Amino acid sequence: MTESDFEFLRGFLKQRSGLAMTAEKRYLVESRLGPVCRRFNLGDLHDLVAVLKLGRDAAAERAVVEAMTTNETFFFRDRVPFDLFRDVLLPQALQRNAGRRRLRIWCAAASTGQEPYSLAMLLQEAAPRLAGWQVEIVATDLSTEVIERARAGIYSHFEVQRGLPVQWLIKHFTQVGESWQISQSLRAMVDYRQLNLLNAFDGLGQFDVVYCRNVLIYFDAPTKADILNRIAACLAPEGALVLGAAETVIGLTDRLQPNPEHRGVYGHAAAGQRAAAAPLAAPLAAPAAMQARPPAPPVLAPASALAPLRAAAGR
């Protein structure tokens, strides 16, 4: 790949997806776009760049962006953000919204769906407290390919053993050949939509909780600031934004500020003083399957080893 081709691809990816590709990521561009060349019967990256410059092949343009998107995710990733949802964010939202009995959650950059489905499982465990409530999880991603995977809710044996307690695998999944499919009731709880975070958030509405984890790290500072300001516009007055461990709003926007009690949680700057004086909501009891952390890294068991557990659970 020539220097000029690399510079073109850097600009193309920045414009289309916000990805900031440094010179050190040249190897990544070459390794990920090689299969795209083969898929479209192109000789090399120079030929691919020529196609992109013409601007007449939307499929090739989309394939390039999706190939460079990182889709690393797993169920209950990092654990703490989900404990916070169960023990703090959800009880507080139920207390605030008791009058209108509506709860809206947005998972930005949801990838193949493990994050929104993790939240859906927690919400299903809290079903007695949500009787009569309208609950919506909106999950968005740039990639149409991963959105379709998420909608199907089908995961490999490896994927379901990354962070997912075995009791919940038995409870919420059905084995389909060598894979596992999450229940229809949980799939129905999540509204998947294709969305580029660089574009306007028109039509999304307002949310009580927003999860935008481990995606801002791929953008430059102006892009991060722009996205955070637009997320703030979608966040309810006392709503909560949850970012990844390596992400922050500090130095990027004055519309949001860190929650002083919970690392990785952010809210409207104007709501900070009100939150400090508000009484704490009663936390939800942790279900038995969630009281102990799953081992990390997970020890993979053969799918056949789960059969006795499923039989005991009446599946």
C-alpha positions, 0 to 999 in steps of 0.5 A: 500500500502506497503512502498516498493510498493510506492517506486516502483511506485515513481520510475516507474512514475519518469522514465516514466513521470518525475513526482516527487511524494513526500511522501506527495502524497501517498494518491494521488497515492492510490486514483488514482490507485485504479480505475486502479486496478479495470479496470484490475481486480487486487485485490489491488495496490500490485497486480498492482505493480507485473504486472508493475514489469513484464513489459509485460502489456503495457496497464496497464503501460500506464493506471498508467501513465495517471491516475497520470497525472493532466489534469486540464485546461479550456478555456483562463485559467488565461486570461493574457497569452492569452491577451499577445498572442493577443496584443504582441506575435502575432503582433511581430511574424507577423512583424518578419515573414512577409517575409516568412508568416509562424507562428508555435505555440506549446502547450505542455501538452495540455491536453483536448485541451482548451488551443490550441483551445483558441489560435485558436479562437484568430487566427481566430479573426485575420484572415484578418491579416493572409490572405496568411499565413501558420499557424500551432498549434501543441498540444502535451500531454503524455496521448493518452486518453486526446489527443483523447478527444481534437481531438473530441473537445467535451466539457460538459456544465460545461467545456464551461462555464469555461473561455469561453465568451458566445458570442464565445460559440455561434459563435464557438460551436454547441450543441450536446445533452448535450455537445458542439462541437467546430467547424470543422474549429478550430479543423482543425487548431490544429495538436494533437500529443502524446508526452512525454516531457521526450523524444526527440523533434525530428520532431517537428521543430521550433516554434515562440511561445511555451506554456508550462504552469503548467506542469514543477511544477510537475518535479524535478529541473534536469528534468525541466532544461532538458526540458527547454534546449530542448524547447530552441532548438525548439524556433525560435531565437526571439521566445517566451516561455510562462510558468505558473505563478508558473514556471520560467527558473531562476536557471535552464538554461542560454539559456533562460531569462525572458522578462523584460516587460511581466511576464511569457514570456521568450526568448533566452538570446542572443535575449534579447538585440535585442528585447529591441531595436526593435520597438513595433508591432501594437497590434491587436484590442481586439474583443468585446467578449474578452474586458471584463473578464468573471466572476470567478468563473463562474455562470453556466446557464442551457443549455436551457438558451442559446437557445435564444442567439443562435437563435438571432445569427442565429444558 
